[in-house]
Amino acid sequence: MPRAVFHCHSTYSDGECTLAELREMFVAEGFDLACMTDHAEFFDAESLRAYREECDALSDERFRFVAGLEYECERRMHVLGYGVTTLAGTTDPQEVIRHIEGAGGVSVIAHPMDSMFEWIETFDVLPFGVEAWNTKYDGRYAPRARTFRLVERLQNRKPEMRAFYGTDLHWRHQYRGLSNSVACDDEALRRGAASARDAVLAALRRGDFRGVKDGAELPSSGELSDEQLARFESVNTRYHLWRNFLKRAKRMSGRVGKSLPAPIKSQLRRIF
């Protein structure tokens, strides 16, 4: 199955790499496609057109970009619109979800903060999915078990709800070890932009994808054993204790007029 990276940013918004650089990097690492999600607030009609055209121009039989957007909403909620490149004109997350689904895309709430869970559960309009593991926010070692439990609760209302696995790539040396296997038609990927987009989005809607990390697979259903969830929670908690310690150390170094050298920052991005 094609190997994909979900949730990526380029220099069209706040990413460090151009689309051409991302393509070179992803091809070297064995990826077949990337679902781009540059931030919607960076765009106007002209730059959106350029973004779509460059994603198409850099796609071929070897590698395919699927252009999409990430929408910033109220309370700093972010909603991914896989396959959608039109502005929503609203910051109401439920209206943004309607916009994405109406445009034929796949709506996914990205890296929801714990404080948002109760709010999300009040929504009349639910997204198609929730990002259950975002390696930029959750860390490379384990996701939050409670996000999977949120997905499970939402599935009581929307059984087709899916768990998504994203890299949230911004930096060249950011961790990229979490990928996705997508069961879409290889021939459709080679036929052109529209066919590739339709094939990828259809696979996402069917739930025909899974997260892959270090040989382990994570289902689109989000169904994990209690033992696995407990292990994730333990690892994630230890990771964030260490990460918060480093953040405090960084703030203290700033107060005394020092900053971390660029090579150290680069290495930290590889780790975190």
Residue pairs with C-beta under 8 A, 6 or more apart in sequence:
1 181
1 182
1 183
1 184
2 32
2 33
2 181
2 182
2 184
2 186
2 189
3 30
3 31
3 32
3 33
3 179
3 180
3 181
3 182
3 212
4 31
4 32
4 33
4 34
4 35
4 179
4 180
4 181
4 182
4 200
4 209
5 26
5 31
5 33
5 34
5 35
5 167
5 169
5 176
5 179
5 180
6 34
6 35
6 37
6 82
6 164
6 165
6 166
6 167
6 180
7 35
7 37
7 70
7 80
7 110
7 131
7 134
7 164
7 166
7 167
7 168
7 169
8 15
8 22
8 34
8 35
8 36
8 37
8 167
8 168
8 169
9 15
9 36
9 37
9 38
9 39
9 70
9 168
9 169
9 170
10 17
10 18
10 19
10 22
10 36
10 38
11 17
11 18
11 19
12 19
12 38
12 42
12 43
12 47
12 50
12 51
13 38
13 39
13 42
13 43
13 70
14 39
14 42
14 170
15 22
15 38
15 169
15 170
15 171
16 170
16 171
16 172
17 25
17 172
19 36
19 54
19 55
19 58
19 65
20 58
21 172
22 34
22 169
23 34
23 58
23 63
23 65
25 172
26 34
26 63
27 62
27 63
29 176
31 63
31 179
32 62
32 63
32 64
32 189
33 63
33 64
33 65
33 66
33 182
33 189
33 196
33 200
34 63
34 64
34 65
34 66
35 66
35 68
35 82
35 83
35 200
36 55
36 65
36 66
36 67
36 68
37 68
37 69
37 70
37 80
37 81
37 82
37 110
38 51
38 69
38 70
39 69
39 70
39 72
40 69
40 70
40 71
40 72
40 81
40 87
40 88
41 72
43 51
43 69
43 87
48 85
48 86
48 87
51 67
51 85
52 67
52 85
55 65
55 66
55 67
55 193
56 65
56 67
56 193
58 65
59 65
59 193
59 196
61 189
61 190
64 189
64 196
64 200
66 82
66 83
66 196
66 197
66 200
66 201
67 83
67 85
67 197
68 80
68 81
68 82
68 83
68 84
68 85
68 105
69 80
69 81
69 84
69 85
69 87
70 78
70 79
70 80
70 81
70 110
71 78
71 79
71 80
71 81
71 88
71 91
71 96
71 100
72 78
72 91
73 79
73 91
73 92
73 93
73 96
74 91
74 92
74 93
75 116
75 119
76 113
77 93
77 109
77 112
77 116
78 109
78 110
78 111
79 93
79 96
79 97
79 100
79 107
79 108
79 109
79 110
79 127
80 106
80 107
80 108
80 109
80 110
80 131
80 164
80 166
81 96
81 99
81 100
81 103
81 105
81 106
81 107
82 105
82 106
82 107
82 108
82 200
82 201
82 204
83 103
83 104
83 105
83 106
83 197
83 200
83 201
84 99
84 100
84 103
84 104
84 105
86 99
86 103
88 95
88 96
88 99
88 100
89 99
90 96
90 99
93 109
93 123
94 123
94 124
94 125
95 125
96 107
97 107
97 123
97 125
97 126
97 127
98 125
100 106
100 107
100 127
101 107
101 128
104 201
105 201
106 128
106 129
106 201
106 204
106 205
107 127
107 128
107 129
108 127
108 128
108 129
108 130
108 131
108 162
108 164
109 120
109 127
109 129
109 130
109 131
110 131
110 134
110 166
110 168
111 131
111 134
111 136
111 137
111 138
111 166
111 168
112 120
112 130
112 131
112 147
112 150
114 144
114 146
117 146
117 150
120 130
120 150
120 154
121 150
121 153
121 154
126 154
126 157
126 158
126 161
127 161
128 160
128 161
128 162
128 204
128 205
129 151
129 161
129 162
129 163
129 164
129 204
130 147
130 150
130 151
130 154
130 161
130 162
130 163
130 164
131 147
131 164
131 165
131 166
132 143
132 147
132 148
132 151
132 163
132 164
132 165
132 218
132 222
133 143
133 147
133 163
133 165
133 166
133 178
133 211
133 218
134 143
134 166
134 167
134 168
135 166
135 167
135 168
135 175
135 177
135 178
136 167
136 168
136 169
136 170
136 174
137 168
138 144
138 147
138 236
139 236
139 239
139 240
139 243
139 272
140 175
140 177
140 178
140 271
140 272
141 235
141 236
141 239
142 231
142 232
142 233
142 234
142 235
142 236
142 239
143 232
143 236
144 232
144 233
144 236
145 229
145 230
145 232
145 233
145 236
146 233
148 163
148 222
148 224
148 229
148 232
149 229
151 161
151 162
151 163
151 222
152 222
152 223
154 161
155 161
155 222
160 205
160 207
162 204
162 207
162 220
162 221
162 222
163 211
163 218
163 219
163 220
163 221
163 222
164 220
165 178
165 180
165 211
165 218
166 178
167 174
167 175
167 176
167 178
169 176
171 269
173 266
173 267
173 269
173 270
174 269
174 270
175 269
175 270
175 271
175 272
177 213
177 214
178 211
178 212
178 213
179 211
179 212
179 213
180 209
180 210
180 211
180 212
181 209
181 210
181 212
181 217
182 200
182 203
182 204
182 208
182 209
183 203
183 206
183 208
183 209
184 199
184 200
184 202
184 203
184 208
185 199
188 195
188 196
188 198
188 199
189 195
189 196
189 199
189 200
190 196
203 209
207 220
207 221
208 220
209 220
210 217
210 218
210 219
210 220
211 217
211 218
212 218
218 224
224 232
243 272
246 268
250 260
253 259
253 260
260 268
